[in-house]
Amino acid sequence: MTLFRVVLSRHALAIGTMLLLCGTPAWEADRPAAVGTEEPRLRARDLGIAVGRYQPGPLNAITDVAGVKVGHVTLIRGQGALKPGEGPVRTGVTVIIPREDVWRQKVPAGSFVLNGTGEMTGLAWVAESGFLEYPIALTSTLNVPRVANGVMSWMIQRYPGIGITDDTLTPVVAECDDSRLNDSQGRHVSEEDVVKALNGASGGAVAEGSVGAGTGMVSYGFKGGIGTSSRRLPDEDGGYMVGVLVNANHGRREELMVTGVPVGKLYGSDERASIAGSEGSIIVIIATDAPLDARQLGRLAKRAALGVARTGSTARHGSGDFMLAFSTGNIIPHYPKERTFVMTHLADTHLNPLLSATVEATEEAVLNALTMATSVVGRDQRRVDAISLSRLRSLLAAGR
């Protein structure tokens, strides 16, 4: 059987993603893991679901923040019974690059952990230093060490002095468990896959749903995965951009709320929803061009938890809910020669619009992860269905 590795960026969105969403991908020789649905997948806003009062950026994606790049590699192979270490494979990696040359031009960063049944490596150094100096990678739980190796290999290729004449690094890798659909023990994401995702990362439209790190994810008893959204503040509030990307693998079916409507309860449960499980995790990455320091970015990261909560999550005991925020509005130099350097700092009294925008973009990113995901058949013929968009429309119309 043929393992396929797909790098998804803005150029792949129009071709590769639509093939994946609508049926058998052109690059997959085996029976597709993504099951064709009776309806094309749409983003929440295209379904008439308007979240909050601020308008999204041109792409309604984290890449609306200038300089931010996203890359995916999606891994799908095999079908049928689980053979630990062999397959079936339903996994991948997603990377976010904050800016070009982030090693030498670091970005202020802050984080928040809502519930810690999970891992985002490197947070101790982010908390201590107040900055981020390498890409962020998202993947499945048992793949964390291999993905970290991939990030280090990519960084060493670009900066050969690392660990010799330059500093060392502690990569930021965030995980969600995809073992409900994937051969987790196989740890199928390789260093080469991570390097490929990083080299293929780009600005522009971002592929969502059952792609990259989201390939094996389940959210609210439906197929979950990658979602993104953005908000642009009006000029009178600074005109700043906030972008959010999530890997949604959290929540129980009955908890799901969509703009205040208890969709999960109205939709009802089924055997597949119970197979999908009830805990899970979510990773939230927030980018902004507002000139914020690490403390303020930690405050933004906390507000992302409110956006997740608006979709119904209660951050259960078994959930790993990690939020990381960074700002491209300042540059922290690498080993500055001068004793001091200048940073622009937004006053806290003008922070409220950014806090609200973060909540809104996070909520919409989670909904996009659900509405853009495709049904997937994984190990042991387990099938997790995507939410029916026609049924979602009906429930929202009745609920309002």
N, C-alpha and C positions, 0 to 999 in steps of 0.2 A: 504494500500500500504506500501511497505517496504522501509524505508530509509536505504541506504547503505552508510557506511563510510569506505573509503579505505585509508590506509596508504601506500604511494608509496615511495619506496626508491630503492636502487640498486637491491635488491632482487625481488622487484615487477616489475622492468622495463621489464625483459625478459618475464614474464608471464602476470601479470595484465595489463600492459600498452598495450601489443600487442592485448590482448582480447578487450580492450576498443577501440583501433584504428581500429580493423578489423571487428567489428560487435557487437553482443549482449554480454555484459560482463557476465561471469559465475556467478557473485554475484548479478546481477540485476534481480528482479522478474518482474518488469514492462517493458513496451516498452522502449527500450534504448533511452536515450537522445542523445548519440553519434550515428550518423547515419553511417552505413557501406558505404564505398566509393568503387569505381570501381578499386581502386589502393591502394597498401600499402603506408603508409606515410613514408617519408624519410627526413633525415636532409639535409640542404642546400648543405653541402660538398659532400654528397652521390649523389646529383643531378649534380655534377660537378661545383657547384657554389663556387669558391674559392675567399675569401674576403681578400684583403691585401697581405702583403709580409711575415709576420711572420707565423711560423707554430703553430698549436694548440698543447695543451698538450695531453697526452695519451687518455683522455676521452673527450676532447674538451668541458669541463664543468667547472663551478665554483669550483667544488670539486677537480679539479687538483691542487688547492692551498691546500697544506697539512693541515689537521685538520679541514677544512670546511665541514660541514654536511648540508644536505638538506632533508626536510620531507614534504610530502603532505598529506592532507586528502581531498578527493573529495566527495561531497554530491550531489546526484541526486535522485529525487523522483517525481512521478506524471507526469501528462501530461494534456493538454487541457487548458481551460480557467483559467485565473488568479483568485485566491481566496486570497486576501491580508491577510497575516499572516499565510496561510496554504501551498500554493504552486502554481504551480510547483516549485521545488527546483533545481537550477543549480548553485551551488556555492561551496566554499571550502576555505581552508587555506593552505598557503605554508610558511615554516619557514626556516631560514638560521641561523645556529649556527657557529659563527666565529672560535671558538676553545673550547676545553674542559676547563671547569672552567673559563669561560670568566669573571665571576664576580670578581674573585681574581687575574686574569691575563688579564687585560683589553687590548684591541687593539686600537691603534691610529685610528681615524676616521675623515672624513670630508664630507661635503655634498654640493649639489648645487640644487637650484630650478630654472628650466628653465621657467616654467609657473605654477602659484600657485592655479589653480582652482582644488584643491584637498587637501590631507592631508597626512603627514607622522609625526606621533606624536613623541615626544622626541627629535626633532632636536635642540631645544633651549639648552638642556643640552649637546648634542654632540658638538655644536658650542662653548659653554662656557668651557667645560672640555677638548675638543680635543680627547676624547676617546669614545669607545662603550663598555658596560659592561654587555650586555644581548643579547639574540637572536633577530633577526629581523623577523617580521611576516608580511605577505602580505595577504590581504583579500578584501572583498567587502565593499563599503562605509558605509552602516548602521551597519555592523558587527564590526566596529572598537572597540567600548567599550567592547563588549563581548570577542573579541580576546585579547585585552589588559588585561582583567581579567584572561584569560587563561594563558598568559605569566607570570603574577604575581603569580598565583597559582603554576605554575611549578617552578618558582624561589624560592618561599617560601618553597616548598617541599624540594628543594635542599639546601637552606640556611635558616634555621628556625629562625635565628636571625634578618632577614630583618624586619625593622620597630620596633624592640624591643631593641636589643643591637647593631644592625648593621644599615646601611643606608637604606633609602627607594629607590624605583626605579620608573622610568618613561619610560615604554616600548616604543620601536620603532615599530609602526604599520603603514604600508602604505596601502592605499586603491585605488581601481579602481571600478567604478560603473558597476555592472553586471545586472542592472534592465531591460535591453532590453530582457534578456532571463530568469531572475530569479525573484522569489517573494522576492524582496528586503526588503519589510516591515517585513517579517517573521524573519529576522536576525537569520538564521538557523544554523550558526556556533556556537557551544557551547564551553564553557570552556573546557569540556572533549575532544572535537575535537582538540583543540589547544594543550592540554597536550599530546594527542595521536600522533599528528604530531611531537612534540618535542621529545617524547620518541622513536619514530620510525625513526627519522632523522639519516642519515648515509652518509658516503663518498661513492665514486663510481659513477656509471652512474646515471644521473638525468632524471626522467620522464619529458616529455615536452608536450606542446600543451594544450589540454582541460583537464587539471588535476589541483587539488588543487585550489589555488586562480585564476587560469586561466580558470576554468570550464565555466564560463559565459562571457568570454571576447571576444571582437570583435575588429579587427585591419584592417585598410584599407578596410573596407567593407567585409572582410573575417573573418572566425573564427580565433581568436587569442588565446593568453594565455601565458603559460610559455615557455621561450626559454633560452638557455644557450650556452656559448662558452668560449674558453680560448686561450691564446697565451703564448708560452714560448720564452723568449728572447734568442738569441744565447749567447754562453759562453762569447764572447768578449764584450757583453753588460750586463753581470752580471748573465745570466742564470735565471733571475727571471721569476716567473709565474704571469700572470694576468688572473683572471676568472670573468665572468660577468653572471648574471642571470637577466632576465627581465620578467615583467608581462605586456604584450602588449595589450592595449585596446584603441589604438589611430589611428588617420589618416583617411583620405578620400580615397576612391577607386582610384580616378584619380591621387592621389599624389604618389602612390607606385612606388618606384624605386628599381631595383635589379641590383646591380653592374653597375649602370649607364644606364640601359635600362628602359624606362618608361612603365613598365609592367602594371601598373594600367590603363593608357590610352589605351594601346593596348588591354588589356583584356576586357575593356568595363564594363558598369554598368548594373544593373538589379534591379527589384523591391526589391529583398531581400537585395541588397546592400544598397538601400535607407532606408529600414526598420532598417538596422543595425545602422544607424545614422552617424554623421559626425564629432563628437568631440572626447570625450574619454580621456584617460590618459595612461601614461606609468610610471612604476617604474623600476629603474635600480639599481642593487646592484653590486658593484665592490669589488672584493677581490684580494689582492696581498700579496706575501711573501717578496716583496722588503721592505727594512727598511725605510719607509717614515713617516714623522710627519703629524699632522693634516692639516697643511697648504698645504703641497704637495698633500695630499689625496683629499683636496678640488679642487685642480687643475686637478687631475684625474677625479673627478666627473664632472667637467665642460666639459672635453673632451668626456665623454660619450654622452653628448648632440649632439656632432658632429656625432657620430656613428648613433644616432637616425635620425639625419637630412639626412644622406646618404641614408636612406631608404625612404625619401620623406617628412617626417613630417616637418611642419612649426610651431608647438606648438601653435595651435589656441587658441583663447580667452577662450574657454570652456575646455581646456585641462589641466590636472594636471600632470606635468612632473618633477619627483623627482629622484635625483641621490644621492646615499650614497656609499662611498668608505671606506674600512678599510684595515689595514695591519696587518698580523701576524708576521711581521719581527721584532717586538719589543714587550716587555711586560711592561705594566704600572701596578705596584703593587697596591694592595688594602690596603690602610692605611700603607704605608711603615714606619718602625721604624726609619730608617736612614733619615737624612734630604735630601739626594740626592740619585739618582739612575742613572744608565748609560743606554743610548739608542744609538744604531748605527744609523747614519743619512746619507742617500744617498745625495751626492752633487747635487744641482739643475742642474749643467752643464752636468750631466749624466741622466737627467730625460726624455729626448726626446723619447728614445725607449719605455718607459713605457706609455707615452702619446699616441704614435701611436698605441701601442698594445691595449690600452683601446678603442680607436675608432674602431679598426678592430673587436675586440671581441664583442663590443656592436652591431655593424651592423650585424654581423653573428648571434648573439643571437636573434635579432628581426626576421631575416629570418627563423631561426629554429622554432620560435614560430608559424610562419605562415605555414611552410611546414609540421610540426609535428601535428598541430591541426586537429581535426576531425570535420565534420559537426555536428551541434547540433540543435535539436528541443527543444525550451523552452516554456515559457508561451504563452498562446493564439495561440499555434501551430506556433509560429514564428520560422522559420528555418534560420540559418546562415550557409552558405556553407563554407567548407574549400576550399582553393585555389586548383585548379586542377593542379596536378604536371605535367601531360602530356602536358597540355596547357602551363604551365610555361616554360617547356623545349622548346617547339616550339617557344614561343615568345622570349626567350633568344637567341635561335639559329638565328632567323630572325633579331633580333635587333643588333647582333654582325656582 
